Amino acid sequence: MRRLGELEAEIMDRFWRWNRPATVREVVDDINLHRDVAYTTVTTVTSILFHKGHLTRTRDGRVWLYRASASREAYAAALMEDGLGASEDREGALVHFVENLDADEIAALRKALRDVGRRAQQ
């Protein structure tokens, strides 16, 4: 999975934070609170995100309502999986990854491994 571009990430951030369907107009208006961006630019990038599978959409009268197709966490996990796939030594890559975690992140990883282990045993 390719990393999101700057505007793609900015658009997806809204959908992940809002966790609801939204129109391009809503996204444009929110981005324009911080910086100027053209409606047509956001429409184009939102359409690209839809075709890449990051967004779903449904018709609401004459406008499209878009929604994130997966969570921010699922996106981050896919990026990590791709990163591991780039290595010929997945175990070595995991070791390097874990070496860069702080104590809280290591505790979260241990908990995640326990939870996944429990689910696998059921």
C-alpha positions in Angstrom: 0.0 0.0 0.0 1.3 3.4 -1.0 1.6 6.1 1.6 -1.0 8.9 1.2 0.1 12.2 -0.3 -0.2 15.4 1.7 -3.7 16.4 0.6 -4.9 12.8 0.6 -3.9 12.4 4.2 -5.5 15.7 5.1 -8.8 14.6 3.5 -8.6 11.1 5.1 -7.9 12.7 8.5 -11.3 14.4 8.3 -13.2 11.1 7.5 -11.3 9.2 10.2 -11.9 11.9 12.9 -15.6 12.5 11.9 -16.4 8.8 11.6 -19.4 9.6 9.5 -20.4 10.2 5.9 -19.5 13.7 4.5 -19.7 15.7 1.3 -16.7 17.2 -0.5 -18.2 20.6 0.4 -17.9 19.8 4.2 -14.3 18.6 3.7 -13.4 21.8 1.7 -15.0 24.1 4.2 -13.1 22.4 7.1 -9.7 22.5 5.3 -10.3 26.1 4.3 -10.4 27.0 8.0 -6.6 26.4 8.0 -5.5 27.0 4.5 -7.0 27.7 1.1 -7.8 24.8 -1.2 -10.0 24.7 -4.3 -13.3 22.8 -4.3 -12.3 21.1 -7.6 -9.0 20.0 -6.2 -10.6 18.3 -3.2 -13.2 16.8 -5.5 -10.5 15.3 -7.7 -8.5 13.9 -4.8 -11.6 12.5 -3.0 -12.5 10.7 -6.3 -9.0 9.3 -6.5 -9.2 8.1 -2.8 -12.5 6.4 -3.7 -11.0 4.7 -6.7 -8.0 3.5 -4.6 -10.5 2.0 -2.2 -9.8 4.3 0.8 -13.3 5.8 0.6 -16.8 4.5 -0.1 -19.6 6.6 -1.5 -23.4 6.7 -1.8 -25.6 9.1 -3.6 -27.7 11.6 -1.6 -29.7 13.4 -4.1 -27.3 15.2 -6.4 -24.2 14.9 -4.2 -22.0 12.0 -3.1 -21.6 11.2 0.5 -18.1 9.7 1.2 -17.0 7.6 4.2 -13.7 6.0 5.1 -13.7 2.4 4.0 -11.3 1.4 6.9 -10.0 2.9 10.1 -6.9 4.9 10.5 -5.5 2.0 12.5 -6.2 -0.5 9.6 -4.4 1.9 7.2 -1.4 2.1 9.5 -1.3 -1.7 9.9 -1.4 -2.1 6.1 1.6 0.3 5.8 3.5 -1.7 8.4 2.7 -5.0 6.6 4.0 -3.5 3.4 7.2 -2.4 5.2 7.7 -5.9 6.5 7.1 -7.3 3.0 9.9 -5.1 1.7 12.4 -7.0 3.8 13.9 -10.4 3.0 14.3 -10.9 6.8 10.9 -10.3 8.3 12.1 -11.3 11.8 15.0 -9.0 11.6 12.8 -6.1 10.5 10.5 -6.8 13.4 13.4 -6.8 15.8 14.5 -3.4 14.5 10.9 -2.1 14.7 10.6 -3.2 18.3 13.9 -1.8 19.3 12.5 1.7 18.4 9.4 1.3 20.6 9.1 3.0 24.0 8.0 1.2 27.1 4.3 2.0 26.7 4.4 0.9 23.0 6.1 -2.4 24.0 3.4 -2.9 26.7 0.7 -2.3 24.1 2.4 -4.8 21.7 2.5 -7.4 24.4 -1.2 -6.9 25.1 -2.0 -7.1 21.4 -0.1 -10.4 21.1 -1.9 -11.8 24.1 -5.3 -10.8 22.7 -4.6 -12.2 19.3 -3.3 -15.5 20.9 -6.5 -15.8 22.9 -8.7 -15.3 19.9 -6.7 -17.9 17.9 -7.3 -20.4 20.7 -11.1 -20.0 20.6 
